[in-house]
Amino acid sequence: MARQSRFHSVLEWGTRSSASPCFWSNAGMKDTAPIALVAALHDELASVLELMPDEHKQTVGGREFWVGHLHGQAVVAVLSGIGKVAAATTATLLIERFGVGGIVFTGVAGGLGEGVRVGDVVVARSFLQHDMDASPLFPRHEVPGYGRSRFDADAALTDRLLAACHHTLTYLPSTLTASTVHTFGLHGPRVHQGLLVSGDRFVATTTESQALQAALPDALAVEMEGAAFAQVCHDFGVPLAVVRTISDRADDAAHVDFPKFLREVASRYSGAIVESLFSQ
């Protein structure tokens, strides 16, 4: 597909050094720092790799990093690893070893917020570790040494990711089979934005879900990596944007055929959203 060029403005990257190249700047995308494309699961990564015409593999720290280009922009694609420690290691390698100028993360999550349904998409504006608790030394959820419990996504990159999600949901659901739509109840999927919470526990019971909802009533979804990426990106001043497709409601009713959902819904969402993001 021909390279698109509708990104004309230079994005500001917060604490990133002014000498660092900017993502999608009008100085020419091929000369910028690479952008990391991170997926949580193999099927999602495969959908991203299909968009890259020239990827080649580099193995570092037991991880396979796929280096190449997407619409002329240098990119590095990789699996995050499962859990916060694995995710933090991956984020650090992307920044320190590959010098990425921004990170875009796609994956699945369990829905928590009211009205967040299977097949919806959640774009993170902030992140929190729901299992961080160093009380009584520090308030529950506060990360020691930071004086905060929440870390923000990069506003400019997240705005572009949000636009890509809205665009994708205008057409992609209509391309799914009737069987897929019926199986997962994908009627009128929506885009949400707000708080994404992470922890080293797979939340899949009503008791756990309700406890999270009571403790963090503004949390939209729960997963296992996003907040770790957010803390590392905060430390290094690197922009982060995260999108999660809702696979279940993180409760006792989460009986979804996960491999089928991943293959027929989530991986297609990931590939289409990334394609839309880089085609703007």
C-alpha positions in Angstrom: 0.0 0.0 0.0 1.3 3.5 -0.9 2.7 5.5 2.0 0.3 8.1 3.3 1.3 11.6 4.4 -1.6 13.2 6.4 0.5 13.6 9.5 1.8 17.1 9.0 2.3 18.5 12.5 5.2 17.7 14.7 4.1 16.0 17.9 5.5 17.2 21.2 6.9 14.4 23.4 6.9 15.8 26.9 10.2 15.2 28.7 11.8 13.6 25.7 15.0 15.5 24.7 14.5 18.2 22.1 17.4 16.7 20.2 15.5 13.4 19.8 13.7 12.8 16.5 10.0 13.1 16.5 7.4 10.5 15.5 5.7 11.3 12.2 7.4 14.7 12.0 7.4 16.7 8.8 11.1 16.3 8.8 10.6 12.9 7.1 9.5 9.7 8.8 12.4 7.6 7.6 14.9 9.7 9.6 13.0 9.5 12.9 13.6 7.1 15.8 11.8 3.8 15.3 8.3 3.3 16.8 7.7 0.2 18.9 4.6 -1.9 18.1 3.9 -4.2 21.0 1.4 -7.0 21.2 0.4 -9.2 24.1 -0.2 -12.4 22.2 1.2 -14.2 19.2 -1.9 -13.9 16.9 -1.9 -10.1 17.5 1.8 -9.8 16.7 1.3 -11.8 13.5 -1.4 -9.4 12.4 1.1 -6.5 12.8 4.0 -8.3 11.1 1.8 -8.9 8.1 1.8 -5.1 7.6 5.6 -4.9 7.6 7.2 -5.7 4.1 10.8 -6.0 5.3 11.0 -7.2 8.9 14.0 -9.1 10.2 14.5 -10.7 13.6 16.9 -9.8 16.3 16.9 -11.8 19.5 17.7 -9.9 22.7 17.1 -10.9 26.3 15.2 -14.0 25.2 12.8 -11.9 23.1 12.3 -11.8 19.4 12.3 -8.2 18.1 11.1 -7.7 14.5 12.8 -4.6 12.9 11.5 -3.1 9.7 9.2 -0.4 8.3 5.5 0.4 8.1 4.4 3.0 5.6 8.0 4.3 5.6 8.3 4.6 9.3 11.0 2.6 11.1 9.3 0.2 13.6 10.2 -2.5 16.0 7.6 -5.2 16.8 7.7 -7.5 19.8 5.6 -9.5 22.2 5.4 -7.8 25.6 5.7 -11.0 27.7 3.0 -11.7 30.3 3.0 -9.8 33.6 4.5 -6.6 34.8 8.1 -7.7 35.2 8.3 -9.2 31.7 6.6 -6.1 30.3 9.0 -3.8 32.1 12.0 -5.7 30.7 10.6 -5.5 27.2 9.9 -1.8 27.5 13.4 -1.1 28.8 15.0 -3.0 25.9 12.9 -1.2 23.3 14.1 2.1 24.7 17.7 1.4 25.6 18.7 -1.2 22.9 16.5 -0.1 20.0 16.2 3.6 20.8 12.4 3.8 20.1 10.8 7.2 20.1 7.4 6.0 21.1 5.5 2.8 22.0 2.1 1.6 20.8 0.7 -1.4 22.6 -2.3 -3.5 21.4 -3.9 -6.4 23.3 -6.9 -7.7 25.0 -8.4 -7.0 28.5 -11.3 -7.8 30.8 -14.0 -5.1 31.0 -14.7 -3.5 34.3 -16.4 -0.2 33.6 -20.2 0.1 33.3 -21.1 -0.3 29.6 -17.7 -1.7 28.6 -18.8 -4.8 26.7 -17.1 -7.7 24.8 -15.9 -6.4 21.5 -15.5 -2.8 22.7 -12.2 -1.1 22.6 -10.5 0.8 25.5 -7.9 3.4 24.8 -5.9 4.2 28.0 -5.5 7.7 29.2 -3.9 6.7 32.5 -2.6 3.5 34.2 -2.5 2.1 37.7 -1.2 -1.1 39.3 -4.2 -2.5 41.1 -2.1 -4.9 43.1 0.5 -2.3 44.3 0.1 -2.0 48.1 3.0 -0.9 50.2 0.8 0.3 53.1 1.1 1.4 55.8 4.4 2.9 54.5 2.6 4.4 51.5 -1.0 4.8 50.5 -2.5 1.8 48.7 -1.8 1.8 44.9 0.9 4.5 45.3 4.2 3.5 43.7 7.0 4.0 46.3 9.5 6.7 45.2 7.1 8.4 42.8 4.4 10.0 45.0 1.7 8.8 42.6 -0.4 5.9 41.8 -1.3 6.8 38.2 0.8 7.3 35.2 -0.5 9.1 32.1 -0.5 8.0 28.5 1.0 10.4 26.0 -1.8 12.8 25.0 -0.8 13.5 21.4 0.0 9.8 20.5 -3.2 8.6 22.3 -5.3 11.1 20.4 -4.1 9.6 17.1 -4.6 6.1 18.4 -8.1 7.1 19.5 -8.9 8.4 16.0 -7.6 5.2 14.5 -9.8 3.1 16.7 -12.9 5.2 15.8 -12.1 4.8 12.2 -11.6 1.0 12.5 -14.9 0.5 14.2 -16.7 2.3 11.4 -16.1 -0.7 9.1 -14.3 -3.6 10.7 -17.3 -5.1 12.6 -19.3 -5.3 9.4 -16.6 -7.6 7.8 -16.9 -10.2 10.6 -18.9 -13.3 9.9 -22.5 -13.6 11.2 -21.4 -16.5 13.3 -18.6 -14.5 15.0 -21.0 -11.6 15.7 -23.6 -13.9 17.2 -21.1 -15.9 19.3 -19.6 -12.9 21.0 -22.6 -10.6 20.8 -20.7 -7.9 18.9 -23.5 -5.5 18.3 -22.5 -1.9 18.0 -19.0 -2.1 19.5 -17.8 1.2 21.0 -14.6 3.0 21.9 -13.9 4.0 25.5 -11.1 6.1 27.0 -9.9 6.4 30.5 -8.2 4.4 33.3 -6.6 1.0 32.5 -5.5 -1.1 35.5 -2.8 -3.8 35.6 -1.7 -6.5 38.0 0.1 -9.9 38.2 -3.2 -11.8 38.5 -5.6 -13.0 35.8 -8.9 -11.6 37.0 -11.7 -14.0 36.0 -14.1 -14.2 38.9 -17.1 -12.0 39.9 -15.7 -11.6 43.4 -12.4 -10.2 42.1 -14.0 -8.1 39.5 -16.4 -6.5 42.0 -13.6 -5.8 44.4 -11.7 -3.9 41.7 -14.8 -2.0 40.7 -15.4 -1.0 44.3 -11.8 0.1 44.9 -11.3 1.7 41.5 -14.7 2.8 40.2 -13.3 4.7 37.2 -11.3 1.7 36.0 -12.5 0.7 32.5 -10.6 -2.6 32.0 -8.0 -4.8 33.6 -5.0 -6.6 32.2 -1.4 -7.5 33.2 1.1 -5.2 31.4 0.0 -1.7 30.6 0.9 0.0 33.9 4.4 -1.5 33.8 5.0 0.0 30.4 3.6 3.3 31.6 6.1 3.5 34.5 9.1 2.6 32.4 8.0 5.1 29.7 7.6 7.8 32.4 11.1 7.1 33.7 12.6 7.5 30.2 10.3 10.2 28.9 9.1 8.1 26.0 5.5 8.5 24.7 3.1 5.6 25.2 -0.3 4.8 23.8 -2.3 1.6 24.6 -5.4 0.1 23.2 -7.2 -3.0 24.5 -10.0 -5.0 22.9 -12.4 -6.3 25.5 -12.5 -10.2 25.4 -14.7 -10.7 28.5 -16.1 -9.0 31.6 -13.4 -10.5 34.0 -16.1 -12.3 36.0 -17.7 -15.8 36.4 -19.5 -15.4 33.1 -16.2 -15.1 31.2 -16.7 -18.3 29.3 -15.7 -16.9 26.0 -13.9 -19.1 23.5 -10.7 -17.1 23.9 -8.7 -18.7 21.1 -11.6 -18.1 18.7 -12.1 -14.5 19.9 -8.4 -13.8 19.6 -8.2 -15.2 16.1 -11.4 -13.9 14.7 -11.8 -10.6 16.5 -8.9 -9.2 18.6 -6.1 -9.9 16.1 -8.1 -8.4 13.3 -8.8 -5.3 15.5 -5.0 -5.0 16.3 -3.9 -5.2 12.7 -6.6 -2.8 11.4 -6.0 -0.2 14.2 -2.2 -0.2 13.6 -2.8 0.1 9.9 -5.2 3.0 10.4 -2.8 4.7 12.8 0.1 4.6 10.3 -2.1 5.6 7.3 -3.4 8.8 8.8 
